[in-house]
Amino acid sequence: MAGGGGARFWPLSTREEPKQFLNLSGRDILVNETVDRQRTFIDPQDIFVVTNRTQVPMLLERTEGRLQRDHVLAEPAARNTAACIGYAAMEIVKKYEDGVMCVFAADHHIRDQAEYTRVMRLAVRTAEETDALVTIGIRPDFPSTGYGYIKNSPVPGKPYRAVEEFVEKPDADTARAYLDGGGYAWNSGMFVWRASTILRYFRELLPDVFSCLEKIGNAMGTPEEAEVIREVYPSIPKISVDYGIMERARGVLMLEGDFGWSDVGSWDTLEAVRTPDGRGNIAFGDTLLLDAENCVVYGGQKLVAAVGVRDLVVVEGKGAILVMPRAEAQRVKQVVEALERDGRTDRL
Amino acid sequence: MAGGGGARFWPLSTREEPKQFLNLSGRDILVNETVDRQRTFIDPQDIFVVTNRTQVPMLLERTEGRLQRDHVLAEPAARNTAACIGYAAMEIVKKYEDGVMCVFAADHHIRDQAEYTRVMRLAVRTAEETDALVTIGIRPDFPSTGYGYIKNSPVPGKPYRAVEEFVEKPDADTARAYLDGGGYAWNSGMFVWRASTILRYFRELLPDVFSCLEKIGNAMGTPEEAEVIREVYPSIPKISVDYGIMERARGVLMLEGDFGWSDVGSWDTLEAVRTPDGRGNIAFGDTLLLDAENCVVYGGQKLVAAVGVRDLVVVEGKGAILVMPRAEAQRVKQVVEALERDGRTDRL
């Protein structure tokens, strides 16, 4: 799934160049890192990307031959994750009759590739053998209030665990209690299941979504496919797969992952992809830091000089420059909203 | 005098576009504001500007017809204010035989033009009648530690005062004592005197400088003028007129000025030229401030968004962006020095 707008990395991410096309790690853009990460257990020929229709040309260009053209699924409108996943499941069923399908967001970071591969192979085998919905729960490093949690319990004699409940992002005390008590994992949003199985859940739990998916599925491979997608897709109810299916399905299984996962969600969480210097600064691009501490500084076309400042995010994008306290990195959304309100789309 | 590099306004001021060409007030560039300010008491035909040779074409262009070509005196090298003023005095003596000469820096700001004109007319009359060196002392608004002071005393029955001593920038306690005790004015660096008088002081107090000026003066109006200036000027001893003459001359007089003077010296002193908003912010150009307080924010080509920050300077120049605490605005020099050391002249 690589369709997001990524306002949280504004002004580096923009409407024209969303987050999945950012090279935050200094190695490659997020979507390429995500595709390459799966190649150790998925045949590269079998990788699909769902994205916004307007981004298809850029996606094909930037992924540099990683993707087959007909494996790029273009959404005419963003309709949340249930629609996106259902569309992909339908495509897989059409192309392969059936198969185990792994779902990833394009903006995660994994530190330990070998362990990741091991867990994912186990997840694929679990989905094949049990026909259950399988998700990856991350062993928590710290009492994060930024992630949802999965309450889970062991299944005797099995490598997987039983999901008891998905819970929302907790407050600090609750997060502390989850960590101390055990039996809670971070909800990574990675899923593994047979395509036919998830479609069965769509039919049962999200019949309105499913009827749209069915129309699209019936048109696949016919001359009307593009037209049907253009007409039907924008009317799919907007709902997340977590809320619409995962939280309501029975018998969901979880594999525990402990491979240095993080959601590269905002300017204050870049430690996952970049190692700070001795004073806690993460600097990329052309920067000059004098007595700066614990700052994230991103220079683009210009030199960014940060002098005597601490705990700041300073980012130069193509059309704008952002300065804010690192602890308030979520507020970038307010800036984006203010610009939308003022019609300043030239800066978005 | 409009020859400075103006590193203190980097990255807005650069080597190619120094401070005197900045429009900090939102009305006009500093050099034009300075020229126009004198027109109420000096015939525009009699205004001269001394600047660096490399800046002459830009100066003529940006001053938009304010200056006659032969009233722009080009320094082949920066040799401090004594050289600059001596060169101008020699030119005036050659062109006019003699005359009262007023000396201004191109980077001051005056709020009350009418009162300024009144004081300057009085200063010109004083120089004509007494043949003394006359300077303008500013009545202090607050115990500034950023300006030098002039200790002075009344002269019975006269509008001018006697200068007793020039004193360096004081510490906070000393500045407080100056203000409380009275008899101290800020040293504005504005001077009024007959050209012949200041040259007499050069001959007496700075004979090495004077002998260079004499060579240049003798060549003025001859075919060798340009060559002599090119050869002699760079060898003039580097000394300020304050240190070389004012502090050592006898009978210096002072007119007190109370016309909203300020030296537009650095990013933290912009209140003089720009009125802050209700939260103490001074913003120019394309900016977006959300919960910012007491910041100076300058957007150039890009939008500058400042969110949840306080007491910061954020400036976008053509080649660089600077973020620093407002209280540490002097540190911009360290950045400029670091870039010079690193050979990053592209950013200077």
Interface residues (C-beta under 8 A of the other chain):
Chain A: P11 L288 L290 G299 K302 L303 V304 A305 A306 V307 G308 V309 L312 V314 E316 G317 K318 G319 A320 I321 L322 V323 M324 P325 E328 R331 V332 Q334 V335 A338 L339 R344 R347
Chain B: P11 L288 L290 G299 K302 L303 V304 A305 A306 V307 G308 V309 L312 V314 E316 G317 K318 G319 A320 I321 L322 V323 M324 P325 E328 R331 V332 Q334 V335 A338 L339 R344 R347
